[in-house]
Amino acid sequence: MKKIPLIVWIILICLVLVHYFYTPEKPEIVTGAMRIDLGEHQPDLVNLWDALVREQRFANESAILIQLNQFIDKDGAVQCTQVYYTGDVDEGQHFYEVYAYPGGNALYKDQVLEFPLQGAHPLAIFREATLINFADLTRGECNLTLQTLKHEKERRYNETHGDLCVLSEGSLRPLKEAAFSHGTCWYTIEIVPEVPQPEGNATTDSVPNRLILFTEQDIALADTVIYA
């Protein structure tokens, strides 16, 4: 059996020491709770945002929306709102997670970001999402999940993806097609029903399919827009 050269041992020892002393620590996560008046049925997301700015003291103009999730019961009442976003504090970007419930309880996590993220301010989507009438969509038959998604790669939407609409002041204007180019950053609001599936029936006629919604701000970024 050949002996391992001394230089190899030295290299191995150096690698172990580098790993031990220079492996970066996980960023510290600060957790907490707050009380925010959200209302009993559907929270006003603009009021929620104003409360978060006051409580967490990040620079409002620096905020970037990562994702908004809402879970809605069959009566159209929002049971939980989750918000993921960033904001600058003392020239450093922080990542926030917030979980807000109808009773007014809100839990949050806060950590420093090492790699800055890009995107749009939350309020354009929050103003529109607040005006969605979930009761009209559920029709008392199923739960819904609302989720926003941030996109940056080339993509073309058509009717095979779901029901496409522009959401403007609570009204839905049907779309046939929309296309975005690579390098553009836009958001979609996607609403998916949790439809019961009895044997032989995969869907319920009175419940809408997946809704893919664009705000006026986001559809203005599209290269192609064809209305239905």
Residue pairs with C-beta under 8 A, 6 or more apart in sequence:
27 111
27 112
27 113
27 114
28 111
28 112
29 109
29 110
29 111
30 109
30 110
30 111
31 107
31 108
31 109
31 110
32 107
32 108
32 110
33 105
33 106
33 107
33 108
34 51
34 55
34 106
34 108
35 104
35 105
35 106
36 47
36 48
36 51
36 52
36 55
36 100
36 104
36 106
37 47
37 104
38 44
38 47
38 48
38 81
38 100
38 101
38 102
38 104
38 106
39 102
40 77
40 102
41 76
41 77
41 78
41 102
42 76
42 77
42 78
42 130
42 134
43 78
43 81
43 100
43 102
43 130
44 130
45 68
45 81
45 126
45 127
45 129
45 130
46 123
46 126
46 127
46 130
48 81
48 83
48 100
48 126
49 122
49 123
49 126
52 83
52 96
52 98
53 60
53 63
56 87
56 96
56 108
56 110
57 89
58 87
58 88
58 89
58 94
58 96
59 87
59 88
59 89
60 87
61 121
62 86
62 87
62 88
62 93
63 85
63 86
63 87
63 121
63 122
64 85
64 86
64 87
64 117
64 118
64 119
64 120
64 121
64 122
65 83
65 84
65 85
65 119
65 120
65 121
65 122
65 125
65 148
65 150
65 187
66 84
66 85
66 86
66 95
66 117
66 119
66 150
67 82
67 83
67 84
67 147
67 148
67 149
67 150
68 81
68 82
68 83
68 84
68 122
68 125
68 126
68 129
68 146
68 147
68 148
68 189
69 80
69 81
69 82
69 83
69 145
69 146
69 147
69 148
70 78
70 80
70 81
70 82
70 129
70 145
70 146
71 78
71 79
71 80
71 143
71 144
71 145
71 146
72 78
72 79
72 134
72 138
72 143
72 144
72 145
72 146
73 79
73 138
73 143
74 138
74 140
74 141
74 142
74 143
75 135
75 138
75 140
76 133
76 134
76 135
76 136
76 137
76 138
77 102
77 134
78 102
78 134
79 101
79 102
80 99
80 100
80 101
81 98
81 99
81 100
81 101
82 97
82 98
82 99
82 100
83 96
83 97
83 98
83 100
83 122
84 95
84 96
84 97
84 98
85 95
85 96
85 122
86 93
86 94
86 95
86 96
86 113
86 116
86 117
87 93
87 94
87 96
88 94
92 112
92 113
93 112
93 113
93 116
93 117
94 110
94 111
94 112
94 113
95 110
95 111
95 112
95 113
95 117
96 108
96 109
96 110
97 108
97 109
98 106
98 107
98 108
99 106
99 107
99 108
100 106
118 185
119 150
119 185
119 187
120 185
120 187
120 217
124 215
124 217
124 218
125 148
125 187
125 189
125 215
128 167
128 168
128 169
128 170
128 189
128 213
128 215
129 146
129 148
129 189
131 169
131 170
132 146
132 167
132 170
132 191
133 170
134 144
137 144
137 191
137 193
137 208
137 211
138 144
138 193
138 207
139 206
139 207
141 195
141 204
141 206
141 207
142 193
142 194
142 195
142 196
142 204
142 207
143 193
143 194
144 191
144 192
144 193
144 194
145 191
145 192
145 194
146 189
146 190
146 191
147 189
147 190
147 191
147 192
148 187
148 188
148 189
148 190
149 187
149 188
149 190
150 185
150 186
150 187
151 180
151 184
151 185
151 186
151 187
151 188
152 182
152 183
152 184
152 185
153 182
154 180
154 181
154 182
155 179
155 180
156 177
156 178
156 179
156 180
156 224
157 164
157 175
157 177
157 178
157 179
157 212
158 164
158 176
158 177
159 176
159 177
161 210
161 212
162 190
162 209
162 210
162 211
162 212
163 174
163 208
163 209
163 210
163 211
163 212
164 174
164 175
164 176
164 177
164 178
164 212
164 214
164 228
165 172
165 173
165 174
165 175
165 211
165 212
165 213
165 214
166 172
166 173
166 175
166 213
166 214
166 215
166 216
166 219
167 189
167 213
167 214
167 215
168 215
168 216
172 211
172 213
173 227
174 227
174 228
175 214
175 219
175 225
175 226
175 227
175 228
176 226
176 227
176 228
177 224
177 225
177 226
178 214
178 219
178 222
178 224
178 225
178 226
179 222
179 223
179 224
180 186
180 221
180 222
180 223
181 223
184 221
185 221
186 214
186 218
186 221
186 222
187 214
187 215
187 218
188 212
188 213
188 214
188 218
189 211
189 212
189 213
189 214
189 215
190 210
190 211
190 212
190 213
191 208
191 210
191 211
191 213
192 210
192 211
193 207
193 208
193 209
193 210
195 203
195 204
195 207
196 204
197 203
203 209
214 222
219 225
